[in-house]
Structure formats: structure tokens, C-alpha cells
Amino acid sequence: MSAESTVPVFFGTTDSVEEKRAFDYWRHTVMPTVDLERLDLDRPFSASRMVAQSKFGGIFHTVSRPYSLERTPHHVRRDGRDEVGVMLVLKGRGYVENGRNGTLLSIGDLAFQTWGQQGSGGGLTDFEEIRLTIPRATFQSKIGDVHEFAGSRIPAGPLNELFFAYVTTFAASVHTMSQAETGIAIESALHLLRGIVQGHTPPAEEELSASALRSLALARIEHCLHDPEFRATTLAADLCVSRSRLYAAFAGSNGIAAVIRDARLDRAHDRILRLRRSGCKVASIMAGCGFTDPAAFSRAFRQRFGLSPRDLVNHGEA
């Protein structure tokens, strides 16, 4: 009797694709079930992804330059996927929105999303992630109500590190596994995940609404920073909440307009730091972060970081 065949593994990479076609290849061939947008136009796009899919679930390992994605009702209806994704951030910063929840993500965070409803997400910097995909019915029976988890995160901590170590080893070994062995590995991952979920202490009930709204708003801000017309009124309309409720969620800050401005400036600063040695174009970075007035951009940048965008470029060239 022949041995059971291993789980099929797909590798997608832009390494062998012509530079000017790399993003189109990624968008249309590797990720055709979402709308994709580049967030960094100043460098050539590059990405790679390993996908292993079994009848018990799958595992993805992705390394990529920044992009944002949108899963619309059209995508949901067209592909009929009914899975839950458990994301592990290994490198960089990102965000996820799903249903009425959303959050920013950083190294060590564990987050959840479902393909059964619309949402968005992406990497705000160069990023690396490993993702388990679990059938909805399995997730519901082993972990809990999908709607309570989708668009939320569990911050970095010791239990997350244990889960990361296990799933990273699983991703590296899955190409040698049979369907049955993959099922055992996923079952073990869910056992660990259940312990993490049970050990996670959520915010106090009276803080939950404002905390959840603030996280969702921050994720939406990151998704829309490139749009110069995006402002507090747009944010409130996008989230279907009143301005007073939105402002209450940001009590203690200098206001939502300042939060949006600082997020734009932080993204511009990060991009200049990454690109200054390769001759970055400040005007292009400015526009990509939603600024339209060079003088106002330079003043705000200097006020936040103590030097102008051009000074930061020249500082790296010195």
C-alpha cells in the first residue's frame, strides 16, 4: 500500500516576475479574491507566499512590501469562503477590520478575521505573517463565536510566543505532512489557541465600547491615510457613529484631526527613513500620505520630529 500523499503546497512569489508587473501578478494571480492597493509606490513591489491547504484547514506564510486589501460583499458572494483566519504578526505593523471591529497590529500580536463577511486589512510596513485558516464550524466548536473574535487581537505575550513557535514549525514542516498529520497539527494549534483565549483578559465591560470603537477607528485611519479628503467627518460616516461618540472614544487626545494628521506624519517619516539612502522623492511620499500642501506638510513635520522632511533625507546622506 502506498503512503498517503502529502498536502498540496502552493508557492507564489514576485521574484521571477518583471519588476513593473510584480504587483499586478500579486493582485491577480496570488490574491484574486480581494481588492488590493499598494501603499508604497517609491520602491518596487515584492512579495512571497506559501499556502498549504487541507480538508482540516490551511496555513499561509507571507512576506511582503506594504499593501492594503478590501474584501467587499461582491467577493464574499463570489467565492463562498466560510473560514476564520488566525493571524500571527512576525514582522512589521499592520491593521485589520472585520464587521464592526478593527485594530492595529504589531509584532507578537495575534488577530482574527473571517472571510464570511466584508472587511479590510494590510501591512503598513514591510511585514511577515503566518496565518491559520480554520473552517468556521470548527472554529465555532473549538474556540467560540466568530463574530466576537473577528477584527480583534490578543496583544503580544508569553502564550503568544509559545503559539508562534508551534505554528512557525508547522509552516516549515507542512510540505512533508499527509492530510491526517495536518489535521492533527491543526487540532493541536487550536488546543493552544483555546488556552490563549481563555487566559486573555478583555477590557472591563464599561470600557469595551469606547476601546473597540477607538481600535476600529485607528484601523480605518490607517486604511485611508492616502486620501487627502479623509477627515473626522468621513471617519464618523464610515463607522456609522455620531461625531460625539467618536470624539468620546478619543478623549484625552488632542482631537481626531490631530490623530489623523500625526498618523500621516508618522507614515511619511517611516517611508523617508526607509528610502532616503536610495534617493527618495519627498513630494511623492507627501502625496502618498494624504498631504497636498508642501509648506504645511513641512511645518507639521518639523513640529512633530524637530526637522524638515528634506533635513531628514540629507541627514541620512551625510
Protein Blocks (a to p, Z undefined) as FASTA:
>chain_A
ZZddddddddddfklgcfklmmmmmmmmmmmmbccddfbfkbccdddddddddfkbccdd
dddddddddddfklmmmnopacddddddfbdcddddehjbccdddehiacdddfkbgcdd
ddfbdcddddddddfklmmmmnocfklmgopacdddfklmmmmmmmmmmmmmmmmpcfkl
mmmmmmmmmmmmmmmmmmpccddfklmmmmmmmmmmmmmmmmmmmpmkbcfklmmmmnop
afklmmmmmgoiabjklmmmmmmmmmmmmmmmmmmmnopafklmmmmnopabfklmmmmm
mmmnopafklmmmmmmZZ
